[in-house]
Amino acid sequence: MFCLAGIGGRLSGSVQSARNVPEMVVIDGCSVGCAEACPEPAQVPASNCLVMRDGIDKVKEAVKGACENP
């Protein structure tokens, strides 16, 4: 598992570690595709992308509820 922010921010350790894996799966939290877009500019090959569609509204509601009721 790698830090997507580190790859997107082109941190050398994160990028090199990600380049060294035989296959990578990127998991996007919605259909916008932010996670899928991060590896390419850092020249990290992402062989598969999985978009999470089911349950994302429940996660948003849980976060909203936690923010409103600390």
C-alpha positions as CSV (number, residue, x, y, z in Angstrom):
1,M,0.0,0.0,0.0
2,F,1.3,3.4,-0.9
3,C,0.4,7.0,0.0
4,L,-1.4,8.5,-3.0
5,A,-0.7,12.0,-1.7
6,G,3.0,11.2,-1.7
7,I,2.8,9.9,-5.3
8,G,0.8,12.9,-6.4
9,G,3.2,15.3,-4.7
10,R,6.0,13.5,-6.4
11,L,7.9,12.7,-3.2
12,S,10.9,10.7,-4.4
13,G,10.6,7.8,-1.9
14,S,6.9,7.3,-2.5
15,V,7.3,7.5,-6.3
16,Q,10.2,5.1,-6.4
17,S,8.5,2.6,-4.1
18,A,5.3,2.7,-6.3
19,R,7.3,2.2,-9.5
20,N,8.9,-0.9,-8.1
21,V,5.7,-2.9,-7.6
22,P,4.7,-5.4,-10.4
23,E,1.1,-4.2,-10.4
24,M,-0.8,-1.4,-8.8
25,V,-4.5,-0.9,-8.2
26,V,-5.8,2.6,-7.6
27,I,-9.0,3.1,-5.6
28,D,-11.0,6.2,-6.3
29,G,-13.7,7.3,-3.8
30,C,-16.0,8.6,-6.5
31,S,-16.4,9.0,-10.3
32,V,-14.4,12.3,-10.5
33,G,-11.2,10.3,-10.9
34,C,-8.7,12.2,-8.7
35,A,-6.9,9.1,-7.5
36,E,-6.6,7.7,-11.0
37,A,-5.1,11.0,-12.2
38,C,-2.3,11.1,-9.6
39,P,0.1,8.4,-10.7
40,E,0.5,9.4,-14.4
41,P,2.2,12.8,-14.0
42,A,4.7,11.0,-11.6
43,Q,5.3,8.4,-14.3
44,V,4.0,5.6,-12.0
45,P,2.1,2.9,-14.0
46,A,-1.3,2.2,-12.5
47,S,-2.5,-1.0,-14.1
48,N,-6.0,-1.0,-12.6
49,C,-8.4,1.6,-11.2
50,L,-11.4,0.7,-9.0
51,V,-14.1,3.4,-8.5
52,M,-16.1,3.0,-5.3
53,R,-19.7,4.0,-6.0
54,D,-21.6,2.0,-3.4
55,G,-21.7,3.4,0.1
56,I,-20.0,6.7,-0.6
57,D,-23.1,8.6,0.5
58,K,-23.1,6.8,3.8
59,V,-19.5,7.8,4.3
60,K,-20.2,11.5,3.5
61,E,-23.2,11.5,5.9
62,A,-21.0,9.9,8.7
63,V,-18.3,12.6,8.2
64,K,-20.9,15.4,8.1
65,G,-22.5,14.0,11.3
66,A,-19.1,13.7,13.1
67,C,-18.3,17.4,12.2
68,E,-21.6,18.6,13.4
69,N,-21.5,16.7,16.7
70,P,-17.9,16.6,17.9
